[in-house]
């Protein structure tokens, strides 16, 4: 028999769903989700900024006062200045090690470049110190011939026991 109505899809008998998804409903749900997330982010940021005591102007001013010490105390080095301070120190040290000049204001002592000082020491040798006593080191004073083999009783490790402990007889089994 032939009917003019809608024909049943054969996939329905196999368990497949034949309806299409509703795009308009999915769009509304996605838009609602992102709107809610954005609103919650704004509310959370406002709560954090207004409830957190670290962001209050009085606390920020107090932190700034703690960071910079008052007059008698020395200024502390911060992360911004430590690199430049070390760089300046190394530049000054390099300039002193590679130049000649007076060490003191009375002009009694001079400094010369380190390379030149090494060459002079290599040529002349170390200066005499005037010490007539040679340096003596005790070092290891153990006589190897008198040492005991490993595991043997050593006179250094022998600990004498009190007489009362030695007097107690061993238990008999």
C-alpha positions as CSV (number, residue, x, y, z in Angstrom):
1,X,0.0,0.0,0.0
2,X,1.1,3.5,-0.9
3,X,0.6,6.4,1.5
4,X,1.3,10.0,0.9
5,X,2.5,10.8,4.5
6,X,6.0,11.1,5.7
7,X,8.0,7.9,5.4
8,X,9.6,6.4,8.5
9,X,13.4,6.5,8.3
10,X,14.9,3.0,8.4
11,X,17.7,4.2,10.8
12,X,15.1,4.7,13.6
13,X,14.6,0.9,13.7
14,X,18.3,0.5,14.3
15,X,18.4,2.9,17.2
16,X,19.7,6.1,15.6
17,X,18.2,9.5,16.4
18,X,16.8,11.3,13.5
19,X,16.2,14.8,15.0
20,X,18.7,17.6,14.3
21,X,20.2,19.6,17.2
22,X,18.8,22.9,17.9
23,X,21.5,25.5,17.1
24,X,19.6,28.4,18.5
25,X,19.4,26.8,21.9
26,X,23.2,25.9,21.9
27,X,24.1,29.5,20.9
28,X,22.0,30.9,23.8
29,X,23.6,28.5,26.3
30,X,27.2,29.4,25.1
31,X,26.5,33.1,25.2
32,X,24.9,32.8,28.7
33,X,27.9,30.8,29.9
34,X,30.5,33.4,28.7
35,X,28.4,36.3,30.0
36,X,28.2,34.6,33.4
37,X,31.9,33.9,33.5
38,X,32.7,37.5,32.5
39,X,30.4,38.9,35.2
40,X,31.9,36.6,37.8
41,X,35.4,37.6,36.9
42,X,34.5,41.3,37.3
43,X,32.8,40.7,40.6
44,X,35.7,38.6,41.9
45,X,38.3,41.2,40.8
46,X,36.2,43.9,42.6
47,X,35.9,41.8,45.8
48,X,39.7,41.1,45.7
49,X,40.6,44.7,45.2
50,X,38.3,46.1,47.8
51,X,38.5,43.3,50.5
52,X,42.3,42.7,50.3
53,X,44.0,44.9,52.8
54,X,47.3,44.9,50.8
55,X,45.8,47.2,48.2
56,X,44.5,49.9,50.5
57,X,46.4,53.2,50.1
58,X,47.4,53.4,53.8
59,X,48.9,49.9,53.6
60,X,50.8,50.8,50.4
61,X,52.2,54.0,52.0
62,X,53.2,52.0,55.0
63,X,55.0,49.5,52.9
64,X,56.9,52.3,51.1
65,X,58.0,53.7,54.4
66,X,59.3,50.3,55.5
67,X,61.2,49.9,52.2
68,X,63.2,53.1,52.6
69,X,64.8,53.3,56.0
70,X,65.1,56.6,57.9
71,X,68.2,58.7,58.1
72,X,70.6,56.9,60.5
73,X,70.0,53.5,59.0
74,X,71.8,52.6,55.8
75,X,70.0,52.3,52.5
76,X,69.3,48.8,51.6
77,X,70.3,47.4,48.2
78,X,67.3,46.3,46.1
79,X,67.2,44.1,43.0
80,X,67.3,47.1,40.6
81,X,70.6,48.4,41.9
82,X,72.5,45.3,42.8
83,X,73.5,44.6,39.2
84,X,74.7,48.1,38.5
85,X,76.5,48.3,41.9
86,X,78.4,45.0,41.1
87,X,79.2,46.3,37.6
88,X,80.6,49.6,39.0
89,X,82.6,47.7,41.6
90,X,84.1,45.4,38.9
91,X,84.9,48.3,36.7
92,X,86.7,50.2,39.5
93,X,88.6,47.0,40.5
94,X,89.7,46.4,36.8
95,X,90.7,50.1,36.5
96,X,92.9,49.8,39.7
97,X,94.4,46.5,38.6
98,X,95.4,47.8,35.1
99,X,96.7,51.2,36.0
100,X,99.4,52.9,38.0
101,X,98.9,55.5,40.7
102,X,99.4,56.4,44.3
103,X,97.8,54.3,47.0
104,X,97.8,57.1,49.6
105,X,97.7,60.9,49.8
106,X,101.2,61.2,51.2
107,X,102.7,59.6,48.1
108,X,104.6,56.9,49.9
109,X,103.1,53.8,48.2
110,X,102.2,53.2,44.5
111,X,100.3,50.5,42.7
112,X,101.2,49.1,39.3
113,X,99.3,46.9,36.8
114,X,99.0,43.3,38.0
115,X,100.6,41.9,34.8
116,X,103.6,44.1,35.4
117,X,103.8,43.0,39.0
118,X,103.7,39.3,38.0
119,X,106.5,39.9,35.5
120,X,108.7,41.6,38.1
121,X,108.1,38.8,40.6
122,X,109.0,36.2,38.0
123,X,112.2,38.1,37.2
124,X,113.4,38.9,40.7
125,X,111.9,36.2,42.7
126,X,110.0,36.5,46.0
127,X,111.5,39.0,48.5
128,X,113.3,37.8,51.6
129,X,111.2,38.0,54.7
130,X,113.9,38.0,57.2
131,X,112.5,35.0,59.0
132,X,115.3,32.5,59.8
133,X,113.1,29.8,61.3
134,X,111.7,27.4,58.6
135,X,108.0,26.7,58.6
136,X,107.4,23.4,60.4
137,X,104.2,21.4,60.1
138,X,103.5,18.6,62.4
139,X,101.5,16.8,59.7
140,X,100.9,13.1,60.3
141,X,103.1,12.1,63.2
142,X,101.9,8.5,63.3
143,X,104.7,6.0,62.9
144,X,103.6,3.5,60.2
145,X,105.9,0.8,61.5
146,X,104.3,0.9,65.0
147,X,100.7,1.0,63.7
148,X,98.4,-1.9,64.3
149,X,96.7,-3.8,61.5
150,X,93.0,-3.2,60.9
151,X,90.7,-5.0,63.3
152,X,93.5,-5.5,65.9
153,X,93.3,-3.9,69.3
154,X,95.0,-0.6,69.3
155,X,96.5,1.0,72.4
156,X,94.8,4.2,71.4
157,X,91.4,2.6,71.2
158,X,91.8,0.5,74.4
159,X,89.4,1.8,77.0
160,X,90.0,0.5,80.5
161,X,86.8,-0.5,82.3
162,X,86.1,0.2,85.9
163,X,87.1,-2.5,88.3
164,X,83.4,-3.1,89.4
165,X,82.4,-4.0,85.8
166,X,85.4,-6.4,85.4
167,X,84.5,-8.1,88.8
168,X,81.1,-9.2,87.7
169,X,81.2,-12.9,86.5
170,X,79.7,-13.8,83.2
171,X,76.3,-15.7,83.5
172,X,76.5,-19.4,83.0
173,X,74.2,-21.2,80.6
